[in-house]
Amino acid sequence: MALAERRSTGFPVASFYLVALFICSSVCSEMPSVVAISCGVGKTYVVTNTTTDFTGQCKYCPKEIETKCKLQGRSVSTIECNWFDSSGASRVSVCEGCCGRMVLNPSPPITRECQAGDIDQSFPATATPPYNCGRCQDGCKSKCEFLGTAVAREMCSFMRYDGEEIYVCTCCCRSI
């Protein structure tokens, strides 16, 4: 009786998947992550993803959200822009917003700066892996709550210059 020798192909396939999983998790951990904002009752959530050159950052975010809200006949109540480096010379910004209740009168155009009556509580924050604009979100929320106000606008710009990584957190607080 002869014994046949059988080779298993399971190990090379399993090790390929293990290596692929390791590479993917390494790459994904280097990317910034953001948590979607939540809009209150009667408000609607809108989002845009924009790829821009270096100068773009969150520059177009307020206008993009304003346009989406106006299409719904609503005014902007909250804006959040998270901007980060992507591969190459382009940058990605994830712009989210809440559109308030329906409006009869048009609201004034919005800009990157805080609106009249808002309190500017902007600040820089050190960025370390895993990259997460939650540091800006949490910081803005804390600063506004300390003042007895609510976050009206929050923008997180991730920047990497000469090996130093920072977030520039633009934070506007509004009386509730």
C-alpha positions in Angstrom: 0.0 0.0 0.0 1.5 3.3 -1.1 1.0 6.5 0.8 0.3 9.5 -1.3 1.9 12.8 -0.3 -0.4 15.7 -0.2 0.6 19.3 0.1 -1.7 21.9 1.6 -2.1 25.2 -0.2 -3.8 26.7 2.8 -0.7 28.2 4.4 0.4 30.4 1.5 -3.1 31.7 0.9 -3.6 32.3 4.6 -0.3 34.1 5.0 -1.1 36.3 1.9 -4.3 37.4 3.6 -2.5 38.0 6.8 0.1 40.2 5.1 -2.6 42.1 3.2 -4.5 42.7 6.4 -1.4 44.0 8.1 -0.6 46.4 5.2 -4.2 47.6 5.0 -4.4 48.3 8.8 -1.1 50.1 8.7 -2.2 52.4 5.8 -5.7 53.0 7.3 -4.3 53.9 10.7 -2.3 56.8 9.0 -5.5 58.3 7.6 -7.5 60.8 9.6 -10.9 59.7 10.7 -13.9 61.8 11.5 -17.1 61.2 13.4 -20.2 62.5 11.7 -21.9 65.4 13.4 -25.4 65.0 14.6 -28.1 67.4 13.8 -30.9 68.3 16.1 -34.6 67.7 15.7 -36.0 69.4 12.6 -32.6 69.9 11.1 -31.1 68.0 8.1 -27.6 66.6 7.7 -25.6 67.4 4.5 -22.0 66.4 3.5 -19.6 67.0 0.7 -16.2 65.5 -0.1 -13.8 67.8 -2.0 -10.3 67.3 -3.3 -8.4 70.5 -3.6 -4.9 71.7 -4.1 -2.8 72.8 -1.1 -4.4 76.2 -0.9 -8.0 74.9 -0.8 -8.2 73.4 2.6 -11.7 74.1 4.0 -12.0 77.3 1.9 -15.0 76.1 -0.1 -16.8 74.3 2.8 -19.0 77.1 4.0 -20.3 77.8 0.5 -20.8 74.1 -0.3 -23.0 73.6 2.8 -24.8 76.9 2.3 -25.7 75.8 -1.3 -27.0 72.4 -0.1 -29.1 74.0 2.6 -30.5 76.7 0.3 -31.6 73.9 -2.1 -33.7 72.6 0.8 -35.0 76.1 1.6 -33.1 76.1 4.9 -30.4 78.1 6.5 -27.1 76.7 7.8 -27.1 76.0 11.5 -23.8 74.1 11.9 -20.7 73.6 9.8 -17.8 71.2 10.4 -14.9 70.8 7.9 -12.2 68.2 8.4 -9.2 68.6 6.1 -6.2 66.4 5.7 -3.3 65.5 3.5 -3.8 62.7 1.0 -1.3 61.2 -1.3 0.3 63.6 -3.9 -0.3 67.3 -4.1 -4.0 67.1 -3.4 -5.9 67.5 -0.1 -9.2 66.1 0.9 -11.8 68.0 2.9 -14.9 66.3 4.3 -17.4 69.1 4.9 -20.5 68.4 7.0 -23.3 70.6 8.1 -26.7 70.9 9.6 -29.4 72.8 7.8 -31.8 74.5 10.2 -35.5 74.8 10.0 -37.2 76.2 6.8 -36.6 80.0 6.3 -38.8 82.6 4.7 -36.1 85.3 4.5 -32.7 84.6 3.0 -29.9 84.5 5.4 -26.6 86.4 4.9 -23.8 84.6 3.1 -21.5 82.6 5.4 -17.7 82.6 5.5 -14.9 80.7 7.2 -14.8 83.2 10.0 -17.2 83.2 12.9 -20.5 85.0 12.4 -21.4 88.2 14.1 -22.4 87.4 17.7 -20.5 84.2 17.7 -17.5 83.7 20.0 -14.2 82.6 18.4 -12.6 79.9 20.4 -10.1 78.6 17.7 -7.0 76.7 18.8 -4.1 74.6 17.5 -3.8 70.9 18.6 -0.9 68.5 18.2 -1.7 65.7 15.7 -0.4 62.2 16.4 -1.4 58.9 14.9 -4.1 57.7 14.7 -5.1 60.9 13.1 -8.6 62.0 14.2 -10.2 65.3 14.0 -12.1 64.3 17.2 -9.5 66.4 19.1 -11.0 69.5 17.4 -14.6 68.3 17.9 -14.0 67.5 21.6 -12.0 70.7 22.2 -14.6 72.9 20.6 -17.4 71.2 22.5 -15.6 71.7 25.8 -14.7 75.3 25.1 -18.3 76.2 24.1 -19.9 74.3 27.0 -17.5 76.1 29.4 -18.9 79.4 28.1 -22.5 78.2 28.3 -22.8 78.2 24.5 -23.1 75.6 21.8 -20.8 74.8 18.8 -22.0 76.7 15.8 -19.1 76.0 13.5 -16.1 73.7 13.8 -13.4 73.2 11.2 -10.5 70.9 11.6 -7.5 71.4 9.2 -4.8 68.7 9.4 -1.4 70.1 8.3 2.0 68.5 7.9 4.9 70.9 7.5 8.6 69.9 7.8 7.8 66.8 9.8 5.5 68.6 12.3 1.8 67.6 12.3 -0.9 69.9 13.8 -4.6 70.5 13.6 -5.8 74.0 13.3 -9.2 73.9 15.0 -11.5 76.8 14.0 -14.2 76.9 16.6 -17.2 79.3 16.8 -19.6 79.2 19.9 -23.1 80.6 19.8 -25.5 81.4 22.6 -28.3 78.9 22.9 
